Amino acid sequence: MAVPKRRMSRANTRSRRSQWKADNVALQEEKINGVSQRIPRRLVKAVKLGLVDLDRR
């Protein structure tokens, strides 16, 4: 496990943490039951198999 050689200041720690941002979920256009829907890519297969209900979102 990496161990820092020196203590990092609070200002440096907070400025480093503030640069992190979460990405938006990539939506994919899919036709399901003849209706075009935008759903996350990781759920496309589950929706087509009927494991996930889109009406409950």
PDB file of N, CA, C and O in Angstrom, chain B, residues numbered from 101:
ATOM      1  N   MET B 101       0.841  -1.177   0.000  1.00  0.00           N
ATOM      2  CA  MET B 101       0.000   0.000   0.000  1.00  0.00           C
ATOM      3  C   MET B 101       0.884   1.237   0.000  1.00  0.00           C
ATOM      4  O   MET B 101       1.887   1.296   0.711  1.00  0.00           O
ATOM      5  N   ALA B 102       0.501   2.225  -0.806  1.00  0.00           N
ATOM      6  CA  ALA B 102       1.292   3.450  -0.898  1.00  0.00           C
ATOM      7  C   ALA B 102       1.110   4.292   0.355  1.00  0.00           C
ATOM      8  O   ALA B 102      -0.005   4.477   0.842  1.00  0.00           O
ATOM      9  N   VAL B 103       2.225   4.798   0.867  1.00  0.00           N
ATOM     10  CA  VAL B 103       2.205   5.648   2.052  1.00  0.00           C
ATOM     11  C   VAL B 103       2.863   6.978   1.681  1.00  0.00           C
ATOM     12  O   VAL B 103       3.996   6.982   1.200  1.00  0.00           O
ATOM     13  N   PRO B 104       2.173   8.118   1.895  1.00  0.00           N
ATOM     14  CA  PRO B 104       2.783   9.398   1.551  1.00  0.00           C
ATOM     15  C   PRO B 104       4.010   9.697   2.405  1.00  0.00           C
ATOM     16  O   PRO B 104       4.033   9.404   3.600  1.00  0.00           O
ATOM     17  N   LYS B 105       5.030  10.284   1.779  1.00  0.00           N
ATOM     18  CA  LYS B 105       6.253  10.619   2.516  1.00  0.00           C
ATOM     19  C   LYS B 105       6.010  11.745   3.488  1.00  0.00           C
ATOM     20  O   LYS B 105       6.568  11.763   4.585  1.00  0.00           O
ATOM     21  N   ARG B 106       5.172  12.692   3.086  1.00  0.00           N
ATOM     22  CA  ARG B 106       4.923  13.849   3.942  1.00  0.00           C
ATOM     23  C   ARG B 106       3.426  14.104   4.037  1.00  0.00           C
ATOM     24  O   ARG B 106       2.645  13.674   3.188  1.00  0.00           O
ATOM     25  N   ARG B 107       3.057  14.801   5.071  1.00  0.00           N
ATOM     26  CA  ARG B 107       1.665  15.174   5.273  1.00  0.00           C
ATOM     27  C   ARG B 107       1.246  16.195   4.214  1.00  0.00           C
ATOM     28  O   ARG B 107       1.982  17.137   3.923  1.00  0.00           O
ATOM     29  N   MET B 108       0.063  15.998   3.645  1.00  0.00           N
ATOM     30  CA  MET B 108      -0.451  16.938   2.657  1.00  0.00           C
ATOM     31  C   MET B 108      -1.324  17.967   3.361  1.00  0.00           C
ATOM     32  O   MET B 108      -2.135  17.617   4.218  1.00  0.00           O
ATOM     33  N   SER B 109      -1.158  19.226   3.004  1.00  0.00           N
ATOM     34  CA  SER B 109      -1.915  20.286   3.659  1.00  0.00           C
ATOM     35  C   SER B 109      -3.412  20.152   3.374  1.00  0.00           C
ATOM     36  O   SER B 109      -3.817  19.529   2.393  1.00  0.00           O
ATOM     37  N   ARG B 110      -4.201  20.731   4.223  1.00  0.00           N
ATOM     38  CA  ARG B 110      -5.656  20.675   4.063  1.00  0.00           C
ATOM     39  C   ARG B 110      -6.078  21.365   2.765  1.00  0.00           C
ATOM     40  O   ARG B 110      -6.969  20.879   2.068  1.00  0.00           O
ATOM     41  N   ALA B 111      -5.447  22.491   2.435  1.00  0.00           N
ATOM     42  CA  ALA B 111      -5.789  23.218   1.206  1.00  0.00           C
ATOM     43  C   ALA B 111      -5.469  22.371  -0.026  1.00  0.00           C
ATOM     44  O   ALA B 111      -6.269  22.315  -0.961  1.00  0.00           O
ATOM     45  N   ASN B 112      -4.310  21.712  -0.037  1.00  0.00           N
ATOM     46  CA  ASN B 112      -3.952  20.865  -1.178  1.00  0.00           C
ATOM     47  C   ASN B 112      -4.899  19.672  -1.295  1.00  0.00           C
ATOM     48  O   ASN B 112      -5.288  19.285  -2.397  1.00  0.00           O
ATOM     49  N   THR B 113      -5.262  19.101  -0.166  1.00  0.00           N
ATOM     50  CA  THR B 113      -6.162  17.955  -0.171  1.00  0.00           C
ATOM     51  C   THR B 113      -7.522  18.358  -0.733  1.00  0.00           C
ATOM     52  O   THR B 113      -8.087  17.657  -1.573  1.00  0.00           O
ATOM     53  N   ARG B 114      -8.038  19.478  -0.272  1.00  0.00           N
ATOM     54  CA  ARG B 114      -9.368  19.905  -0.704  1.00  0.00           C
ATOM     55  C   ARG B 114      -9.379  20.344  -2.156  1.00  0.00           C
ATOM     56  O   ARG B 114     -10.355  20.102  -2.866  1.00  0.00           O
ATOM     57  N   SER B 115      -8.305  20.988  -2.613  1.00  0.00           N
ATOM     58  CA  SER B 115      -8.271  21.397  -4.010  1.00  0.00           C
ATOM     59  C   SER B 115      -8.141  20.182  -4.919  1.00  0.00           C
ATOM     60  O   SER B 115      -8.678  20.192  -6.026  1.00  0.00           O
ATOM     61  N   ARG B 116      -7.449  19.147  -4.487  1.00  0.00           N
ATOM     62  CA  ARG B 116      -7.342  17.920  -5.275  1.00  0.00           C
ATOM     63  C   ARG B 116      -8.697  17.225  -5.334  1.00  0.00           C
ATOM     64  O   ARG B 116      -9.102  16.753  -6.397  1.00  0.00           O
ATOM     65  N   ARG B 117      -9.391  17.157  -4.224  1.00  0.00           N
ATOM     66  CA  ARG B 117     -10.695  16.499  -4.188  1.00  0.00           C
ATOM     67  C   ARG B 117     -11.740  17.247  -4.999  1.00  0.00           C
ATOM     68  O   ARG B 117     -12.652  16.631  -5.551  1.00  0.00           O
ATOM     69  N   SER B 118     -11.620  18.567  -5.079  1.00  0.00           N
ATOM     70  CA  SER B 118     -12.636  19.360  -5.776  1.00  0.00           C
ATOM     71  C   SER B 118     -12.581  19.149  -7.289  1.00  0.00           C
ATOM     72  O   SER B 118     -13.535  19.494  -7.986  1.00  0.00           O
ATOM     73  N   GLN B 119     -11.486  18.591  -7.811  1.00  0.00           N
ATOM     74  CA  GLN B 119     -11.351  18.376  -9.246  1.00  0.00           C
ATOM     75  C   GLN B 119     -12.125  17.159  -9.726  1.00  0.00           C
ATOM     76  O   GLN B 119     -12.385  17.030 -10.923  1.00  0.00           O
ATOM     77  N   TRP B 120     -12.500  16.257  -8.810  1.00  0.00           N
ATOM     78  CA  TRP B 120     -13.188  15.036  -9.182  1.00  0.00           C
ATOM     79  C   TRP B 120     -14.636  15.340  -9.514  1.00  0.00           C
ATOM     80  O   TRP B 120     -15.309  16.046  -8.763  1.00  0.00           O
ATOM     81  N   LYS B 121     -15.125  14.816 -10.635  1.00  0.00           N
ATOM     82  CA  LYS B 121     -16.514  14.997 -11.012  1.00  0.00           C
ATOM     83  C   LYS B 121     -17.043  13.676 -11.560  1.00  0.00           C
ATOM     84  O   LYS B 121     -16.335  12.957 -12.265  1.00  0.00           O
ATOM     85  N   ALA B 122     -18.276  13.367 -11.233  1.00  0.00           N
ATOM     86  CA  ALA B 122     -18.912  12.165 -11.768  1.00  0.00           C
ATOM     87  C   ALA B 122     -19.404  12.445 -13.182  1.00  0.00           C
ATOM     88  O   ALA B 122     -19.842  13.557 -13.479  1.00  0.00           O
ATOM     89  N   ASP B 123     -19.335  11.451 -14.047  1.00  0.00           N
ATOM     90  CA  ASP B 123     -19.821  11.594 -15.414  1.00  0.00           C
ATOM     91  C   ASP B 123     -21.316  11.302 -15.467  1.00  0.00           C
ATOM     92  O   ASP B 123     -21.844  10.532 -14.665  1.00  0.00           O
ATOM     93  N   ASN B 124     -21.987  11.933 -16.429  1.00  0.00           N
ATOM     94  CA  ASN B 124     -23.395  11.628 -16.654  1.00  0.00           C
ATOM     95  C   ASN B 124     -23.510  10.233 -17.257  1.00  0.00           C
ATOM     96  O   ASN B 124     -22.605   9.755 -17.940  1.00  0.00           O
ATOM     97  N   VAL B 125     -24.632   9.600 -16.992  1.00  0.00           N
ATOM     98  CA  VAL B 125     -24.872   8.268 -17.530  1.00  0.00           C
ATOM     99  C   VAL B 125     -25.086   8.391 -19.036  1.00  0.00           C
ATOM    100  O   VAL B 125     -25.885   9.211 -19.489  1.00  0.00           O
ATOM    101  N   ALA B 126     -24.376   7.579 -19.803  1.00  0.00           N
ATOM    102  CA  ALA B 126     -24.523   7.592 -21.252  1.00  0.00           C
ATOM    103  C   ALA B 126     -25.830   6.893 -21.626  1.00  0.00           C
ATOM    104  O   ALA B 126     -26.011   5.708 -21.345  1.00  0.00           O
ATOM    105  N   LEU B 127     -26.738   7.635 -22.263  1.00  0.00           N
ATOM    106  CA  LEU B 127     -28.021   7.073 -22.657  1.00  0.00           C
ATOM    107  C   LEU B 127     -27.960   6.610 -24.102  1.00  0.00           C
ATOM    108  O   LEU B 127     -27.274   7.203 -24.935  1.00  0.00           O
ATOM    109  N   GLN B 128     -28.683   5.548 -24.379  1.00  0.00           N
ATOM    110  CA  GLN B 128     -28.690   4.965 -25.708  1.00  0.00           C
ATOM    111  C   GLN B 128     -30.133   4.907 -26.205  1.00  0.00           C
ATOM    112  O   GLN B 128     -31.037   4.525 -25.462  1.00  0.00           O
ATOM    113  N   GLU B 129     -30.340   5.283 -27.447  1.00  0.00           N
ATOM    114  CA  GLU B 129     -31.663   5.269 -28.052  1.00  0.00           C
ATOM    115  C   GLU B 129     -32.002   3.841 -28.479  1.00  0.00           C
ATOM    116  O   GLU B 129     -31.282   3.253 -29.286  1.00  0.00           O
ATOM    117  N   GLU B 130     -33.079   3.282 -27.953  1.00  0.00           N
ATOM    118  CA  GLU B 130     -33.499   1.917 -28.286  1.00  0.00           C
ATOM    119  C   GLU B 130     -34.997   1.890 -28.528  1.00  0.00           C
ATOM    120  O   GLU B 130     -35.753   2.604 -27.869  1.00  0.00           O
ATOM    121  N   LYS B 131     -35.428   1.056 -29.481  1.00  0.00           N
ATOM    122  CA  LYS B 131     -36.854   0.856 -29.719  1.00  0.00           C
ATOM    123  C   LYS B 131     -37.307  -0.372 -28.941  1.00  0.00           C
ATOM    124  O   LYS B 131     -36.813  -1.479 -29.150  1.00  0.00           O
ATOM    125  N   ILE B 132     -38.255  -0.151 -28.043  1.00  0.00           N
ATOM    126  CA  ILE B 132     -38.785  -1.241 -27.231  1.00  0.00           C
ATOM    127  C   ILE B 132     -40.298  -1.215 -27.378  1.00  0.00           C
ATOM    128  O   ILE B 132     -40.948  -0.223 -27.048  1.00  0.00           O
ATOM    129  N   ASN B 133     -40.849  -2.309 -27.875  1.00  0.00           N
ATOM    130  CA  ASN B 133     -42.288  -2.423 -28.171  1.00  0.00           C
ATOM    131  C   ASN B 133     -42.739  -1.322 -29.126  1.00  0.00           C
ATOM    132  O   ASN B 133     -43.846  -0.800 -28.994  1.00  0.00           O
ATOM    133  N   GLY B 134     -41.890  -0.967 -30.081  1.00  0.00           N
ATOM    134  CA  GLY B 134     -42.234   0.043 -31.078  1.00  0.00           C
ATOM    135  C   GLY B 134     -42.118   1.475 -30.599  1.00  0.00           C
ATOM    136  O   GLY B 134     -42.408   2.403 -31.354  1.00  0.00           O
ATOM    137  N   VAL B 135     -41.695   1.676 -29.350  1.00  0.00           N
ATOM    138  CA  VAL B 135     -41.559   3.022 -28.795  1.00  0.00           C
ATOM    139  C   VAL B 135     -40.073   3.308 -28.584  1.00  0.00           C
ATOM    140  O   VAL B 135     -39.349   2.494 -28.011  1.00  0.00           O
ATOM    141  N   SER B 136     -39.631   4.470 -29.051  1.00  0.00           N
ATOM    142  CA  SER B 136     -38.227   4.851 -28.896  1.00  0.00           C
ATOM    143  C   SER B 136     -37.983   5.348 -27.470  1.00  0.00           C
ATOM    144  O   SER B 136     -38.669   6.251 -26.991  1.00  0.00           O
ATOM    145  N   GLN B 137     -37.013   4.757 -26.810  1.00  0.00           N
ATOM    146  CA  GLN B 137     -36.691   5.100 -25.417  1.00  0.00           C
ATOM    147  C   GLN B 137     -35.213   5.388 -25.293  1.00  0.00           C
ATOM    148  O   GLN B 137     -34.401   4.793 -26.002  1.00  0.00           O
ATOM    149  N   ARG B 138     -34.852   6.297 -24.396  1.00  0.00           N
ATOM    150  CA  ARG B 138     -33.448   6.546 -24.081  1.00  0.00           C
ATOM    151  C   ARG B 138     -33.170   5.921 -22.715  1.00  0.00           C
ATOM    152  O   ARG B 138     -33.703   6.361 -21.696  1.00  0.00           O
ATOM    153  N   ILE B 139     -32.333   4.895 -22.714  1.00  0.00           N
ATOM    154  CA  ILE B 139     -32.039   4.183 -21.474  1.00  0.00           C
ATOM    155  C   ILE B 139     -30.529   3.993 -21.355  1.00  0.00           C
ATOM    156  O   ILE B 139     -29.820   4.020 -22.361  1.00  0.00           O
ATOM    157  N   PRO B 140     -30.031   3.800 -20.125  1.00  0.00           N
ATOM    158  CA  PRO B 140     -28.600   3.539 -19.942  1.00  0.00           C
ATOM    159  C   PRO B 140     -28.177   2.269 -20.672  1.00  0.00           C
ATOM    160  O   PRO B 140     -28.925   1.293 -20.731  1.00  0.00           O
ATOM    161  N   ARG B 141     -26.969   2.297 -21.225  1.00  0.00           N
ATOM    162  CA  ARG B 141     -26.470   1.190 -22.039  1.00  0.00           C
ATOM    163  C   ARG B 141     -26.423  -0.116 -21.258  1.00  0.00           C
ATOM    164  O   ARG B 141     -26.672  -1.184 -21.818  1.00  0.00           O
ATOM    165  N   ARG B 142     -26.110  -0.038 -19.985  1.00  0.00           N
ATOM    166  CA  ARG B 142     -25.985  -1.268 -19.199  1.00  0.00           C
ATOM    167  C   ARG B 142     -27.331  -1.929 -18.933  1.00  0.00           C
ATOM    168  O   ARG B 142     -27.372  -3.080 -18.497  1.00  0.00           O
ATOM    169  N   LEU B 143     -28.452  -1.217 -19.190  1.00  0.00           N
ATOM    170  CA  LEU B 143     -29.772  -1.790 -18.939  1.00  0.00           C
ATOM    171  C   LEU B 143     -30.485  -2.256 -20.205  1.00  0.00           C
ATOM    172  O   LEU B 143     -31.578  -2.816 -20.123  1.00  0.00           O
ATOM    173  N   VAL B 144     -29.881  -2.032 -21.377  1.00  0.00           N
ATOM    174  CA  VAL B 144     -30.553  -2.357 -22.634  1.00  0.00           C
ATOM    175  C   VAL B 144     -30.935  -3.832 -22.694  1.00  0.00           C
ATOM    176  O   VAL B 144     -32.078  -4.162 -23.010  1.00  0.00           O
ATOM    177  N   LYS B 145     -30.012  -4.703 -22.401  1.00  0.00           N
ATOM    178  CA  LYS B 145     -30.273  -6.143 -22.497  1.00  0.00           C
ATOM    179  C   LYS B 145     -31.353  -6.570 -21.501  1.00  0.00           C
ATOM    180  O   LYS B 145     -32.226  -7.370 -21.838  1.00  0.00           O
ATOM    181  N   ALA B 146     -31.300  -6.042 -20.281  1.00  0.00           N
ATOM    182  CA  ALA B 146     -32.285  -6.406 -19.268  1.00  0.00           C
ATOM    183  C   ALA B 146     -33.678  -5.932 -19.658  1.00  0.00           C
ATOM    184  O   ALA B 146     -34.661  -6.629 -19.409  1.00  0.00           O
ATOM    185  N   VAL B 147     -33.773  -4.756 -20.267  1.00  0.00           N
ATOM    186  CA  VAL B 147     -35.077  -4.243 -20.685  1.00  0.00           C
ATOM    187  C   VAL B 147     -35.636  -5.090 -21.821  1.00  0.00           C
ATOM    188  O   VAL B 147     -36.827  -5.401 -21.839  1.00  0.00           O
ATOM    189  N   LYS B 148     -34.774  -5.464 -22.775  1.00  0.00           N
ATOM    190  CA  LYS B 148     -35.238  -6.283 -23.898  1.00  0.00           C
ATOM    191  C   LYS B 148     -35.695  -7.666 -23.436  1.00  0.00           C
ATOM    192  O   LYS B 148     -36.600  -8.254 -24.028  1.00  0.00           O
ATOM    193  N   LEU B 149     -35.064  -8.187 -22.375  1.00  0.00           N
ATOM    194  CA  LEU B 149     -35.460  -9.488 -21.842  1.00  0.00           C
ATOM    195  C   LEU B 149     -36.678  -9.393 -20.927  1.00  0.00           C
ATOM    196  O   LEU B 149     -37.242 -10.416 -20.538  1.00  0.00           O
ATOM    197  N   GLY B 150     -37.086  -8.175 -20.581  1.00  0.00           N
ATOM    198  CA  GLY B 150     -38.249  -7.973 -19.724  1.00  0.00           C
ATOM    199  C   GLY B 150     -37.938  -8.043 -18.248  1.00  0.00           C
ATOM    200  O   GLY B 150     -38.851  -8.164 -17.431  1.00  0.00           O
ATOM    201  N   LEU B 151     -36.661  -7.969 -17.884  1.00  0.00           N
ATOM    202  CA  LEU B 151     -36.286  -8.038 -16.475  1.00  0.00           C
ATOM    203  C   LEU B 151     -36.444  -6.698 -15.761  1.00  0.00           C
ATOM    204  O   LEU B 151     -36.596  -6.650 -14.541  1.00  0.00           O
ATOM    205  N   VAL B 152     -36.408  -5.608 -16.532  1.00  0.00           N
ATOM    206  CA  VAL B 152     -36.527  -4.260 -15.966  1.00  0.00           C
ATOM    207  C   VAL B 152     -37.735  -3.591 -16.599  1.00  0.00           C
ATOM    208  O   VAL B 152     -37.894  -3.604 -17.820  1.00  0.00           O
ATOM    209  N   ASP B 153     -38.588  -3.003 -15.760  1.00  0.00           N
ATOM    210  CA  ASP B 153     -39.781  -2.320 -16.238  1.00  0.00           C
ATOM    211  C   ASP B 153     -39.480  -0.819 -16.345  1.00  0.00           C
ATOM    212  O   ASP B 153     -39.122  -0.192 -15.348  1.00  0.00           O
ATOM    213  N   LEU B 154     -39.621  -0.244 -17.532  1.00  0.00           N
ATOM    214  CA  LEU B 154     -39.315   1.172 -17.733  1.00  0.00           C
ATOM    215  C   LEU B 154     -40.377   2.093 -17.153  1.00  0.00           C
ATOM    216  O   LEU B 154     -40.089   3.263 -16.902  1.00  0.00           O
ATOM    217  N   ASP B 155     -41.592   1.609 -16.932  1.00  0.00           N
ATOM    218  CA  ASP B 155     -42.651   2.451 -16.412  1.00  0.00           C
ATOM    219  C   ASP B 155     -42.429   2.819 -14.957  1.00  0.00           C
ATOM    220  O   ASP B 155     -43.014   3.788 -14.474  1.00  0.00           O
ATOM    221  N   ARG B 156     -41.608   2.078 -14.255  1.00  0.00           N
ATOM    222  CA  ARG B 156     -41.376   2.331 -12.820  1.00  0.00           C
ATOM    223  C   ARG B 156     -40.282   3.341 -12.565  1.00  0.00           C
ATOM    224  O   ARG B 156     -40.014   3.670 -11.409  1.00  0.00           O
ATOM    225  N   ARG B 157     -39.628   3.855 -13.626  1.00  0.00           N
ATOM    226  CA  ARG B 157     -38.542   4.812 -13.431  1.00  0.00           C
ATOM    227  C   ARG B 157     -39.042   6.106 -12.899  1.00  0.00           C
ATOM    228  O   ARG B 157     -38.257   7.027 -12.676  1.00  0.00           O
TER     229      ARG B 157
END
